[in-house]
Amino acid sequence: MIRSKYDLGIESCGLEFRSDKLWEQYVQWEIENNNLKNAMKIWDQIIKTPTQALKKHFDKLVEFVNEHEPVDFLTESDYSALSAGIGEESGDENEQDDIASKLRSKIIELRTEVYENTCNEVKIRSSYEDGIKRPYFHVKPVEKNQLKNWTDYLDFEIGKGELKRIITLFERCLIACAMYAEYWDKYLQFLRSQSPLDVSKIEEVYTRVATVHHPKILQFALDFAAFEEIQGNLEKASEIYEDLISSETSPQLPAYYRHIHFERRRRNLSKCCELYEKYIKGCGDKVLSVHLTIKYARFLSQSLESYAKAIGVLKVVIETDFNATSKVLMALVELGMQTTPLDFESVLFAFDYGIKHLGKNEKLVFAQRKLEFLEDYGEDMKIVQNADEELQSLSKVTKEEEKTEMVTNSVKVSNSEVVKVAPISVESQPPSGYDYNNSSSYSPQYGQYAQGQGQGQYSGSWNSQPPAAASEPSVYGQSYVNQPSSWNSFYA
């Protein structure tokens, strides 16, 4: 019973550089119980393990060998092999004392070679170990030089390729650096790169980081759910998504999409509709709500072939949320153009609504796109001509408004302060190649307004994701900005 506990301790932390006391107590316990063969096995393990007090251990090993008869601490096979070699060298197998002395010398000689190799490993690791000033957890930030030391030490062990030592060092690092998400990410990347995968270990690390240490970092939970899905644990993945959405942390758009797409991959399409409607109503953010609504309409049209319902979902938003109208109108245009046959009525409704209700600049864009659409798909030239006249009328009104605004602004400036104009010198004249008498006047022509503003691009940018947060340096205790590598990279 006691031995099993010692073995568990050795398995868990025997490879740590400062695990000397554990080894000493274990071997001492075996000696006190007269289990000398077991004690010798432990000594052999100790001298192969780079620890801080390696020299002290080797000295005690030599003392142990000299104090006991070789037959008492060697296994039968080892004793027979060594005795045969000693007997051949001495030529006299009856001289037992001399044989025992030579046996001890041979035993120490063989283990000295192992010890010296391990000493070299200790020397290499000592520089890294000396850089660890705080091996325990503390709420205060870890100094930058210590963080660099941990990173270099981990890279060194990964380069050595000894799996148990690497995992042991990662676990040590995550005691002192628990609040630094990049080390959790590095650990998970390493575990996922192994073949075969240690699924239970990866799940354990994901659980610790996503639920205990960094529950506010969305990417860890999303990667955890993706990992479980790839492993075929669909119920576990679903549970992770449900917990993520229902947690106190404000959910983000990627969390909603990942959950919905997870259910879609399970072919649970009714659940997808339920989630879309739930998140649209409950997200509490108009921008997120608009993006979800547009996605929902596309899902209804493409996955469920419920075009009428998709149009209805978009029109509800158009009528209730004026600020989001531009994006939703362009989504309606795209949706109408993807049907077969083309939904002429819905597309024109979107353009006309935008021209009537949006701001002056957006009105011009919608008028231009309406004209392009009618040119490409219209059957009545009269309607096309009316659209062109509408565009030119809007252009004229907009130009007049801009001139009025410029005059108003200049009057305000002249009333508030006197503007001094420097005399124009020869050096300040524009290049002689410029023709002042040939500057083009504003004259919008049929089909030419808003060139370079995406002619023919009916989809615009309505379905673009909201901009991600600006990248920031990794800061202790804050959300992990440098996202872990995409989960697709290790499932590809």
Order of alpha helices (4+ residues) and beta strands (2+ residues): alpha-alpha-alpha-alpha-alpha-alpha-alpha-alpha-alpha-alpha-alpha-alpha-alpha-alpha-alpha-alpha-alpha-alpha-alpha-alpha-alpha-alpha
